[in-house]
Amino acid sequence: MIAWLAALAAGVLVAVALPPNGVWPLVLALAVPFALTARAASVRAAFGVGAAFALGFFAVYVAWLPRSFADPGLLGPWFWALHPFLLAILAVMWGLVTAFARALGGRGAGALLLLPPYWAVGEALRASGYFAFPWGALGYAWLDTPVAQTADVLGVPGLGLLVTASAALLALPFAPRRTSGFGGASPRRAPAAERALGPLLALALLAGAWVWGSLAVGRHDVPAERTALLVQGDVDPFGRAVAASDDLTVHVDLTRQAVARMAAPPDLVVWPEGAVTGLPLDGARGAPGRAAVQAAAPSATFVVGGRAVAPGGSANAAFAIADGQPWGRYDKFVLVPFGERWPLLETAPGLYRAVFGLLGLPMLVNTVPGAGPEPLASPLGPLGVAICYESVFPTVSAAMARAGAGVLVVITNDAWFARGDGARQHLDMGRFRAIETRRWLLRAGNDGITAVVDPYGRVVEELPRGSAATLAVRYGTSEVVTPFARHADRLPWVLAGLVLLVTPVALARRGR
């Protein structure tokens, strides 16, 4: 029980290490559950360590989730009943990581050898599939430190390995030592010099990453030669979900007023996700809507969020409009579980109708996913558009960069994050996409956070949340394909190779 309480407390500390709090040294509190896993008397005890750590971590890190969605103005107090299920699932996932490391590595250093690659695999699995939820990847702890600048090679998954490898080395002095050829752990402590080796190696690893990242600043400048207008409409997302609204008028008026104040018209105007939900924008039926949009800034290219007809239903889409014509359309590829896709919705409509009714929602339908992350064609060149949730998936922006997108554009509706840190966490995770690809990132949010981010992940300007406003910014485009962007799709193979490399070593050590 004491071990589980210590792991729970460590989880809370690591949650504080991640943005927006950003107390990055606390991420090394991960060494506590690692040491406890290495010392665990059984696989079951090791599972409890990982699960307790996850409960402490996610109870703090995603506290915004029930606070926001249980707001009386959104889904109401019924949402609190659903939140423990999410925490339990996340606890089981990290509990399985520590359990497998202990089972295959045994007590001692073998478990510590397995924990970094197994943890990386666990994070990759959590970010994959129908229920993908990558929130809380440990690599984000390095944001706003020089270490973050290594992400153009390592990406956030690689920076997560840096965290776990450092934690394993720091935990090494506390791991039981094997003393016989028949296994077993000695209660004696290792000599002082041996105990210091792990922490010294961890310090060297972190110092090397710090220096490497420091040298990267200034080497990836992209001149800001274009202008963009980012529009933040601040419309009610719940009202939009249950009834028609005047979103088009809101965004047109904001754009027209901002353009009138600018010395020269912008090259690009970006409206947020779902800015014109309910209004067709493509095909012949979309001509009146496109004309209304274009009239707000006649010479500009627009990126506008809306809905589009797709085979089997409708898609969450981004449209490129110029000269009143449809230049391109991008359909959201990574959908939000239990937000845009509902498992067995067609099989159990009665159950869903009852649940939606308790939450004050009409009967919702599944969104049709797009074919994949492909740049949005425009007169300004290919645009690397990500719609809301997609901006927390490194492979989406990496694919856009490989396909020729010169700038990243995020359109989102974070108004659902009514309370807490959710919206800021969403922005901070997206900032890493700029570093990984070394591109400017333009972000338009319904109620914020609307911002422009440079290729080093630094927020150059942003609008305050909860206001109807616009932000005129400058940005540039790049043709560089970073090592991470080029090889991001090979990450599963890299992790598989790493696991295959270290597991036999751990098993052999366990057998001694």
C-alpha positions as CSV (number, residue, x, y, z in Angstrom):
1,M,0.0,0.0,0.0
2,I,2.8,2.4,0.8
3,A,4.4,1.7,-2.6
4,W,1.1,2.4,-4.3
5,L,0.7,5.7,-2.4
6,A,4.2,6.7,-3.4
7,A,3.5,5.9,-7.0
8,L,0.2,7.9,-6.8
9,A,2.1,10.9,-5.5
10,A,4.7,10.6,-8.2
11,G,2.0,10.6,-10.8
12,V,0.7,13.9,-9.4
13,L,4.2,15.4,-9.6
14,V,4.8,14.3,-13.2
15,A,1.4,15.8,-14.2
16,V,2.6,19.2,-12.9
17,A,5.8,18.8,-14.9
18,L,3.9,18.9,-18.2
19,P,2.6,22.1,-19.8
20,P,1.0,24.4,-19.1
21,N,2.5,24.2,-15.6
22,G,5.8,23.2,-17.1
23,V,7.8,22.4,-14.0
24,W,9.9,20.1,-16.1
25,P,12.3,18.7,-13.4
26,L,9.4,17.0,-11.8
27,V,9.1,14.7,-14.7
28,L,12.0,12.8,-13.2
29,A,9.6,11.8,-10.4
30,L,8.9,9.0,-12.8
31,A,12.0,7.3,-11.2
32,V,9.8,6.6,-8.2
33,P,7.4,4.1,-9.9
34,F,10.3,2.7,-11.9
35,A,12.2,1.9,-8.8
36,L,9.1,0.5,-7.1
37,T,8.5,-1.7,-10.2
38,A,12.1,-3.0,-10.0
39,R,11.6,-3.8,-6.3
40,A,8.1,-5.2,-6.6
41,A,7.7,-8.6,-4.9
42,S,5.3,-9.8,-7.6
43,V,3.9,-9.0,-11.0
44,R,0.7,-8.1,-9.3
45,A,2.4,-5.5,-7.1
46,A,4.1,-4.1,-10.1
47,F,0.8,-3.7,-11.9
48,G,-0.5,-1.8,-8.9
49,V,2.5,0.6,-9.0
50,G,1.8,1.5,-12.7
51,A,-1.9,1.8,-12.2
52,A,-1.5,4.0,-9.1
53,F,0.9,6.2,-10.9
54,A,-1.5,6.6,-13.8
55,L,-4.4,7.4,-11.5
56,G,-2.4,10.2,-9.8
57,F,-1.2,11.5,-13.2
58,F,-4.4,11.5,-15.1
59,A,-6.6,12.6,-12.2
60,V,-4.6,15.9,-12.3
61,Y,-3.6,16.2,-15.9
62,V,-7.1,15.7,-17.4
63,A,-9.0,17.3,-14.5
64,W,-10.3,19.8,-17.1
65,L,-12.3,17.0,-18.7
66,P,-15.1,16.5,-16.1
67,R,-14.8,20.2,-15.0
68,S,-15.6,21.3,-18.6
69,F,-18.1,18.8,-19.8
70,A,-20.0,18.6,-16.5
71,D,-20.5,22.3,-16.7
72,P,-24.3,23.1,-16.4
73,G,-24.0,25.0,-19.7
74,L,-22.7,21.9,-21.5
75,L,-23.5,18.3,-20.6
76,G,-24.3,18.7,-16.9
77,P,-23.4,16.6,-13.8
78,W,-24.1,13.3,-15.5
79,F,-20.7,13.5,-17.0
80,W,-19.0,13.0,-13.7
81,A,-20.3,9.4,-13.6
82,L,-18.4,8.7,-16.9
83,H,-15.1,10.1,-15.9
84,P,-14.0,7.2,-13.5
85,F,-14.2,4.8,-16.4
86,L,-11.7,6.8,-18.4
87,L,-9.3,6.9,-15.4
88,A,-9.7,3.2,-14.8
89,I,-8.9,2.4,-18.5
90,L,-5.8,4.6,-18.4
91,A,-4.7,3.1,-15.1
92,V,-4.9,-0.5,-16.6
93,M,-2.8,0.5,-19.6
94,W,0.1,1.8,-17.5
95,G,-0.3,-1.0,-15.0
96,L,0.2,-3.5,-17.8
97,V,3.4,-1.7,-18.9
98,T,4.9,-2.1,-15.4
99,A,3.6,-5.6,-15.0
100,F,5.1,-6.8,-18.2
101,A,8.4,-5.2,-17.4
102,R,8.5,-6.9,-14.0
103,A,7.3,-10.2,-15.4
104,L,9.9,-10.4,-18.1
105,G,12.7,-8.5,-16.5
106,G,12.3,-9.9,-13.0
107,R,13.3,-8.0,-9.9
108,G,16.2,-5.6,-10.3
109,A,17.9,-3.9,-13.3
110,G,16.2,-6.2,-15.8
111,A,12.8,-4.5,-15.2
112,L,14.5,-1.1,-15.5
113,L,16.0,-2.1,-18.9
114,L,12.6,-3.0,-20.2
115,L,10.6,-0.1,-18.8
116,P,11.7,2.7,-21.3
117,P,10.9,0.7,-24.5
118,Y,7.8,-0.9,-23.1
119,W,6.5,2.5,-21.9
120,A,7.1,3.9,-25.4
121,V,5.1,1.1,-26.9
122,G,2.3,1.7,-24.4
123,E,2.1,5.3,-25.3
124,A,2.1,4.4,-29.0
125,L,-0.7,2.0,-28.5
126,R,-2.7,4.6,-26.5
127,A,-2.3,7.0,-29.4
128,S,-3.5,4.4,-32.0
129,G,-6.8,2.9,-33.1
130,Y,-10.4,3.7,-32.7
131,F,-10.1,5.0,-29.1
132,A,-6.8,6.9,-29.6
133,F,-6.1,9.2,-26.7
134,P,-2.5,10.5,-26.8
135,W,-3.1,13.2,-24.1
136,G,-0.3,13.2,-21.5
137,A,2.7,11.8,-23.6
138,L,5.7,12.4,-21.4
139,G,7.8,14.0,-24.1
140,Y,5.7,17.1,-23.9
141,A,7.5,17.9,-20.6
142,W,10.4,19.4,-22.5
143,L,8.4,22.2,-24.1
144,D,10.0,25.6,-23.5
145,T,13.4,24.0,-22.7
146,P,16.3,23.7,-25.2
147,V,15.7,19.9,-25.2
148,A,12.4,20.5,-27.1
149,Q,14.5,21.6,-30.1
150,T,15.7,18.0,-30.7
151,A,12.2,17.1,-31.7
152,D,12.9,17.7,-35.4
153,V,14.9,14.5,-35.2
154,L,13.4,12.6,-32.2
155,G,9.8,13.9,-32.2
156,V,7.7,13.8,-29.0
157,P,8.0,9.9,-28.9
158,G,11.8,10.2,-28.8
159,L,11.6,12.8,-26.1
160,G,9.4,10.5,-24.2
161,L,12.1,7.8,-24.4
162,L,14.6,10.4,-23.0
163,V,12.3,10.9,-20.0
164,T,11.9,7.1,-19.4
165,A,15.6,6.3,-19.9
166,S,16.6,9.0,-17.5
167,A,14.1,7.8,-14.9
168,A,15.4,4.2,-15.3
169,L,19.0,5.4,-14.7
170,L,18.0,7.4,-11.7
171,A,16.1,4.4,-10.3
172,L,19.1,2.0,-10.9
173,P,20.7,2.6,-7.4
174,F,17.5,1.4,-5.8
175,A,17.1,-1.8,-7.8
176,P,17.8,-5.1,-6.0
177,R,21.1,-6.7,-7.0
178,R,21.4,-10.3,-8.2
179,T,24.1,-12.2,-6.4
180,S,23.8,-15.9,-7.4
181,G,23.6,-18.0,-10.4
182,F,20.2,-19.1,-9.4
183,G,18.5,-15.6,-9.4
184,G,17.3,-13.8,-6.4
185,A,18.1,-10.4,-5.1
186,S,20.5,-9.4,-2.4
187,P,19.4,-7.0,0.3
188,R,22.8,-5.5,0.3
189,R,23.3,-2.1,-1.3
190,A,25.7,-1.7,-4.2
191,P,29.0,0.1,-3.6
192,A,28.7,3.8,-3.7
193,A,30.6,4.2,-7.0
194,E,28.2,1.7,-8.6
195,R,25.1,3.4,-7.1
196,A,26.3,6.7,-8.6
197,L,26.7,5.4,-12.1
198,G,23.0,5.5,-13.1
199,P,22.4,9.1,-11.9
200,L,25.6,10.2,-13.6
201,L,24.6,8.6,-16.9
202,A,21.2,10.2,-16.6
203,L,22.8,13.6,-16.0
204,A,25.1,13.1,-19.0
205,L,22.1,12.1,-21.2
206,L,20.0,15.1,-20.2
207,A,23.0,17.5,-20.5
208,G,23.7,16.2,-24.0
209,A,20.1,16.7,-25.1
210,W,20.2,20.2,-23.6
211,V,23.3,21.2,-25.5
212,W,22.1,19.6,-28.7
213,G,18.8,21.6,-28.5
214,S,20.5,24.8,-27.6
215,L,22.7,24.6,-30.7
216,A,19.5,24.2,-32.9
217,V,18.1,27.6,-32.1
218,G,18.8,30.0,-34.9
219,R,19.5,27.3,-37.5
220,H,16.0,26.8,-38.7
221,D,14.7,30.3,-39.3
222,V,11.9,30.7,-41.9
223,P,11.4,34.3,-43.0
224,A,7.9,35.6,-42.4
225,E,7.1,36.9,-45.9
226,R,3.3,36.4,-46.0
227,T,0.3,37.8,-44.0
228,A,-2.6,35.9,-42.5
229,L,-5.7,36.9,-40.6
230,L,-6.8,34.4,-37.9
231,V,-10.5,34.7,-36.9
232,Q,-11.9,33.8,-33.5
233,G,-15.7,33.8,-33.7
234,D,-16.4,32.8,-30.1
235,V,-19.7,31.1,-30.9
236,D,-21.6,28.8,-28.5
237,P,-20.6,25.2,-29.4
238,F,-23.5,23.6,-27.5
239,G,-26.0,25.9,-29.2
240,R,-24.5,25.0,-32.5
241,A,-24.9,21.3,-31.8
242,V,-28.6,21.5,-31.1
243,A,-29.8,24.3,-33.5
244,A,-28.8,26.5,-36.4
245,S,-26.9,29.6,-35.6
246,D,-25.6,32.8,-37.3
247,D,-22.0,31.6,-37.5
248,L,-21.5,32.8,-41.0
249,T,-22.5,36.4,-40.2
250,V,-20.3,36.5,-37.1
251,H,-17.2,35.4,-39.1
252,V,-17.9,37.6,-42.1
253,D,-18.3,40.7,-40.0
254,L,-15.2,40.0,-37.9
255,T,-13.1,39.4,-41.1
256,R,-14.5,42.5,-43.0
257,Q,-13.8,44.8,-40.0
258,A,-10.2,43.4,-39.5
259,V,-9.4,43.7,-43.2
260,A,-10.5,47.3,-43.2
261,R,-8.0,48.1,-40.4
262,M,-5.1,46.4,-42.2
263,A,-2.6,48.4,-44.3
264,A,-2.8,45.7,-47.0
265,P,-5.2,42.8,-47.5
266,P,-4.0,39.4,-46.0
267,D,-2.8,36.6,-48.2
268,L,-4.7,34.1,-46.1
269,V,-7.7,34.2,-43.9
270,V,-8.3,31.3,-41.5
271,W,-11.7,30.5,-39.9
272,P,-11.9,27.9,-37.1
273,E,-13.3,24.4,-37.1
274,G,-17.0,24.3,-37.9
275,A,-17.2,28.0,-38.6
276,V,-20.0,27.5,-41.1
277,T,-21.6,24.3,-40.0
278,G,-24.8,23.7,-41.9
279,L,-23.8,25.8,-44.9
280,P,-22.7,23.9,-48.0
281,L,-19.4,25.2,-49.5
282,D,-18.4,22.7,-52.2
283,G,-20.1,22.0,-55.5
284,A,-22.7,24.1,-57.2
285,R,-24.8,24.2,-54.1
286,G,-22.0,25.9,-52.2
287,A,-21.6,28.9,-54.6
288,P,-23.7,31.3,-52.6
289,G,-21.9,30.3,-49.4
290,R,-18.5,30.7,-51.0
291,A,-19.5,34.1,-52.4
292,A,-20.5,35.3,-48.9
293,V,-17.2,34.1,-47.5
294,Q,-15.1,35.6,-50.2
295,A,-16.8,39.0,-50.0
296,A,-15.3,39.5,-46.5
297,A,-11.8,39.7,-48.1
298,P,-12.0,39.6,-51.9
299,S,-8.3,39.1,-52.7
300,A,-7.5,36.5,-50.0
301,T,-7.4,32.8,-49.9
302,F,-9.7,31.4,-47.2
303,V,-9.4,28.2,-45.1
304,V,-12.9,27.6,-43.6
305,G,-14.1,24.9,-41.3
306,G,-17.5,23.3,-42.0
307,R,-19.3,20.1,-42.8
308,A,-19.2,18.2,-46.1
309,V,-21.2,15.4,-47.7
310,A,-19.2,12.2,-47.7
311,P,-20.1,8.6,-48.7
312,G,-22.1,7.2,-45.8
313,G,-22.7,10.5,-44.0
314,S,-20.9,13.8,-43.5
315,A,-17.3,14.8,-42.8
316,N,-15.7,17.4,-40.6
317,A,-14.0,19.4,-43.3
318,A,-11.7,22.3,-44.1
319,F,-12.3,24.2,-47.4
320,A,-9.9,26.3,-49.4
321,I,-11.7,29.1,-51.2
322,A,-10.2,31.7,-53.5
323,D,-11.9,34.0,-56.0
324,G,-15.2,32.4,-54.7
325,Q,-14.1,29.0,-56.1
326,P,-13.5,25.7,-54.3
327,W,-9.8,25.1,-54.5
328,G,-9.6,22.1,-52.2
329,R,-11.2,20.2,-49.4
330,Y,-9.6,18.3,-46.5
331,D,-11.8,15.8,-44.4
332,K,-10.7,15.2,-40.9
333,F,-8.9,11.8,-40.7
334,V,-8.4,11.3,-36.9
335,L,-11.8,11.5,-35.2
336,V,-12.5,12.1,-31.5
337,P,-13.7,9.0,-29.7
338,F,-17.1,9.6,-28.1
339,G,-17.1,13.0,-29.7
340,E,-17.2,12.3,-33.5
341,R,-17.4,8.5,-33.5
342,W,-19.5,6.3,-31.3
343,P,-18.9,2.6,-31.1
344,L,-22.0,0.4,-31.9
345,L,-24.1,3.5,-32.5
346,E,-26.0,1.9,-35.3
347,T,-26.4,-1.3,-33.3
348,A,-27.7,0.2,-30.0
349,P,-29.4,3.4,-31.0
350,G,-31.9,3.2,-28.1
351,L,-29.1,3.1,-25.5
352,Y,-27.4,6.1,-27.1
353,R,-30.6,8.0,-27.4
354,A,-31.1,7.6,-23.7
355,V,-27.6,8.7,-22.8
356,F,-27.7,11.7,-25.2
357,G,-31.0,12.6,-23.6
358,L,-29.5,12.7,-20.1
359,L,-26.7,14.9,-21.4
360,G,-29.2,17.3,-23.1
361,L,-28.1,16.4,-26.6
362,P,-30.1,15.3,-29.7
363,M,-29.4,12.0,-31.2
364,L,-25.9,12.4,-32.8
365,V,-24.4,10.5,-35.7
366,N,-21.0,9.3,-36.6
367,T,-18.7,11.5,-38.6
368,V,-17.2,9.9,-41.7
369,P,-13.3,9.9,-41.5
370,G,-11.3,11.3,-44.4
371,A,-9.0,9.2,-46.6
372,G,-5.8,10.3,-44.8
373,P,-3.6,13.3,-44.0
374,E,-3.1,15.1,-47.3
375,P,-2.3,18.8,-47.8
376,L,-5.1,21.1,-48.7
377,A,-4.6,22.6,-52.1
378,S,-4.7,26.4,-52.4
379,P,-3.4,29.2,-54.6
380,L,-0.8,29.8,-51.8
381,G,0.5,26.2,-52.2
382,P,-0.2,23.1,-50.2
383,L,-1.4,23.8,-46.7
384,G,-0.9,21.3,-43.8
385,V,-4.3,21.5,-42.2
386,A,-5.1,19.7,-39.0
387,I,-8.6,19.8,-37.6
388,C,-8.7,20.1,-33.8
389,Y,-7.8,16.7,-32.3
390,E,-5.4,15.9,-35.2
391,S,-2.9,18.5,-34.0
392,V,-1.9,16.2,-31.1
393,F,-0.8,13.4,-33.5
394,P,2.8,13.9,-34.7
395,T,2.3,11.6,-37.8
396,V,-0.4,13.9,-39.2
397,S,1.8,17.0,-39.6
398,A,4.8,14.9,-40.5
399,A,2.8,13.4,-43.5
400,M,1.7,16.9,-44.5
401,A,5.3,18.1,-44.5
402,R,6.5,15.2,-46.6
403,A,3.7,15.8,-49.1
404,G,4.9,19.4,-49.6
405,A,2.9,21.5,-47.1
406,G,4.9,24.7,-46.5
407,V,2.9,25.8,-43.4
408,L,0.8,24.1,-40.8
409,V,-2.8,25.4,-40.2
410,V,-4.8,24.2,-37.2
411,I,-8.5,25.0,-37.1
412,T,-10.2,24.0,-33.9
413,N,-13.2,24.4,-31.6
414,D,-11.8,24.3,-28.0
415,A,-14.9,26.0,-26.6
416,W,-15.8,22.5,-25.2
417,F,-12.8,23.0,-22.9
418,A,-14.9,25.3,-20.8
419,R,-12.8,25.1,-17.6
420,G,-9.3,24.1,-16.7
421,D,-6.2,23.6,-18.7
422,G,-7.5,21.6,-21.7
423,A,-7.4,24.3,-24.3
424,R,-3.9,25.4,-23.2
425,Q,-2.7,21.8,-23.2
426,H,-4.1,21.4,-26.7
427,L,-2.2,24.5,-27.9
428,D,1.1,23.4,-26.2
429,M,1.0,19.9,-27.8
430,G,0.4,21.5,-31.2
431,R,3.4,23.7,-30.7
432,F,5.6,20.6,-30.9
433,R,4.3,20.0,-34.5
434,A,6.0,23.3,-35.5
435,I,9.3,22.1,-34.0
436,E,9.0,18.6,-35.5
437,T,8.5,19.9,-39.0
438,R,10.3,23.3,-38.6
439,R,7.3,25.1,-40.0
440,W,5.2,28.1,-39.0
441,L,1.9,27.1,-37.4
442,L,-1.3,29.2,-37.7
443,R,-4.0,28.3,-35.3
444,A,-7.6,29.6,-35.3
445,G,-9.8,28.5,-32.5
446,N,-13.5,29.2,-32.1
447,D,-13.1,30.7,-28.6
448,G,-9.3,30.4,-28.6
449,I,-6.6,29.8,-28.3
450,T,-5.9,31.6,-31.6
451,A,-2.2,32.0,-32.1
452,V,0.8,32.0,-34.4
453,V,3.7,29.7,-33.6
454,D,7.2,29.9,-35.1
455,P,9.3,27.0,-36.3
456,Y,10.9,26.7,-32.8
457,G,7.5,26.2,-31.2
458,R,7.4,29.7,-29.7
459,V,4.1,31.5,-29.5
460,V,4.7,34.8,-31.3
461,E,1.2,36.3,-30.7
462,E,-2.1,35.0,-29.4
463,L,-5.6,36.2,-28.7
464,P,-7.2,36.0,-25.2
465,R,-9.7,33.2,-24.8
466,G,-13.4,33.9,-24.8
467,S,-13.5,36.9,-27.1
468,A,-14.7,37.5,-30.6
469,A,-11.6,38.9,-32.2
470,T,-9.1,38.6,-35.1
471,L,-5.3,38.4,-35.2
472,A,-3.2,39.7,-38.1
473,V,0.1,37.8,-38.3
474,R,3.1,37.2,-40.5
475,Y,4.4,33.8,-41.4
476,G,6.6,32.0,-43.9
477,T,6.7,28.7,-45.8
478,S,9.3,26.0,-45.9
479,E,10.2,23.1,-48.1
480,V,12.5,21.4,-45.6
481,V,11.6,17.9,-44.6
482,T,13.1,17.2,-41.2
483,P,14.5,13.8,-40.2
484,F,11.4,13.2,-37.9
485,A,8.9,14.2,-40.6
486,R,10.7,12.0,-43.1
487,H,10.7,8.9,-40.9
488,A,7.7,9.4,-38.5
489,D,5.8,6.5,-40.1
490,R,8.6,4.2,-39.3
491,L,8.2,4.7,-35.5
492,P,6.3,1.5,-34.9
493,W,9.1,-0.5,-36.5
494,V,11.7,1.4,-34.5
495,L,9.9,0.6,-31.3
496,A,9.4,-3.0,-32.3
497,G,13.1,-3.3,-33.0
498,L,14.0,-1.7,-29.6
499,V,11.8,-4.1,-27.8
500,L,13.2,-7.1,-29.6
501,L,16.7,-5.9,-28.8
502,V,16.3,-5.4,-25.0
503,T,13.8,-8.2,-24.2
504,P,16.3,-11.1,-24.7
505,V,18.9,-9.3,-22.7
506,A,16.5,-8.8,-19.8
507,L,15.3,-12.5,-20.1
508,A,18.9,-13.7,-20.0
509,R,19.7,-11.6,-17.0
510,R,16.6,-12.9,-15.3
511,G,17.7,-16.4,-15.9
512,R,21.1,-15.9,-14.2
